[in-house]
Amino acid sequence: MFKFFKSKIGSELIKLSLIIKKQIASNKSISKQIDQAGILDGSTIISEYVNQNKFGVAYEHLIYMITESEMSISDSSKITINKIAKKLKLPPLRED
């Protein structure tokens, strides 16, 4: 049963990272400013962590992508991120 939750968490992390990547790419003012390693290729990095069962590290990288790009994300994405944080016993996404 735990394996099912892990795979669901992993797929949610990957899905969220792809959403963030798409938002960054579609916002020309942000995408020109952001050329940091780990943000533009963040979804690939998160996929690699998930494949290695490093869900906590994948979660932290997702938070890094969001905070460093200063992206505004949807309420539903915030809810999903915070559910993942709770399952992983990690701090939720901060609303600064």
Secondary structure by P-SEA (a helix, b strand, c coil): caaaaaaaaaaaaaaaaaaaaaaaaacaaaaaacccccccaaaaaaaaaaaacaaaaaaaaaaaaaaaacccccaaaaaaaaaaaaaacccccccc
